[in-house]
Amino acid sequence: MRDKTLLAPYDLLLARHGPQHWWPGETAFEVMVGAVLTQNTAWANVEKAIANLRRADALGCAAILGLGDGELAEQLRPAGYFNVKARRLKSLCGFLAARGVTEAPEELADQGGLAELRHDLLAVHGIGEETADSILLYALDLPSFVVDAYTRRIFARLGLLRGSETYADIQRLIEANLPRDRRLYNEYHALIVRLGKEQCRPRPRCADCPLNPICPTAP
Ligand code: SF4
């Protein structure tokens, strides 16, 4: 891959859809909570769980740590896997508390380099690579490209992946072939998600796809 190869889809997507204004969250903490809750569920369900926390005046690190496990799980019920997600959210809040950033979790970004922070986030119970990168990019404004199932499917159909690459392989390939720019990473991932939902679905709608002119899979 070369810069030109990866910027071409981005330019076409941006020309069609414009900026996506991600991540939909009012604070860094809300973005972190959303990144944990969105695992294996649609965003609409995450919004309901976040609204529950807000209504219960519990959309904060200390408040979540102060809730009983069952009480927290009940608030998270709309997001699915609520017992698991309650444990994960408490682990994340415990991590933020241990780092002394419960009031301003965005200050985590000042506590180390990106690689070190990513390593530390991955050590938190229930935080995998996609969640860690979502937190780094969208809550902490650090340039860590988020790879998800849409990224894998779309780049494979564009002929840029073989399909057997690991998360780390794909992230390395993408980051090595794009300018290191958090705004670009932010917008590109958001546009990929939109394409994956609207056109590049399991059964692709190529006729209406902005990437049709450059896609080898298009009929
Ligand atoms: S042209 Fe078709 S296969 Fe290619 S990216 Fe668009 S929807 Fe996916």
Residues whose N, C-alpha, C, O or C-beta is under 5 A from the ligand:
A	BS01	SF4	R157 Q199 C200 P204 R205 C206 C209 L211 N212 C215 T217 A218
